[in-house]
Amino acid sequence: MKIFIRNMVCGRCIAAVAGIFREEGIETETVRLGEVETRVDLTDSELRPIDRKLENTGFERITDQAHRLTEKVKTLLIEKISGLDIEENFILSGFLGSHLHRDYSSVSKTFSQNEPVTLEQFFILQKIEKVKELLLYDELTVTEIAGKLGYRSVQHLSSQFRSTTGSTPTEFKKLKVHNRKPLDGV
């Protein structure tokens, strides 16, 4: 049985959700971002305590198709950005279309109906949060970061970073307070 979970955005989230199922004595086949597959189908009464524990830890079981699609899109984009392998000629519509086997315009419309930002804005915001993270690690140059996240140039990255955060990447690194958001808060 596949169970879709909202707000699973990192490895710690996967561990927390896996722990909840383990505590309830439910064997899982797989637990990955946004999704748990159990070995057996669960009844509503078996799902209730899991739902409560999920909600108490900031997660939520997704029951409708539109929200499932939205979470799948978010998971795909977060994984793509985390992989740091976005090509300069990356096309968001092509990427999602090939992974979801759906028309991009309907995916985009569904996403916008379920989130406070458009699909494109979400992708940009996620990339900017990754840029912030990489800047703070101070292991890559801005040029290397731009290349790994699919920016055409450092200027393109800097322009998008400034319009989103109000500062350039260099200015951000010098700040004492680094206003980063958790990925599920973007």
Secondary structure, 3 states (H helix, E strand, C coil): CEEEEECCCCHHHHHHHHHHHHHCCCCEEEEECCEEEECCCCCHHHHHHHHHHHHHCCCEEECCHHHHHHHHHHHHHHHHHHCCCECCCCCHHHHHHHHHCCCHHHHHHHHHHHCCCCHHHHHHHHHHHHHHHHHHHCCCCHHHHHHHECCCCHHHHHHHHHHHHCCCHHHHHHCCCCCCCCHHHC
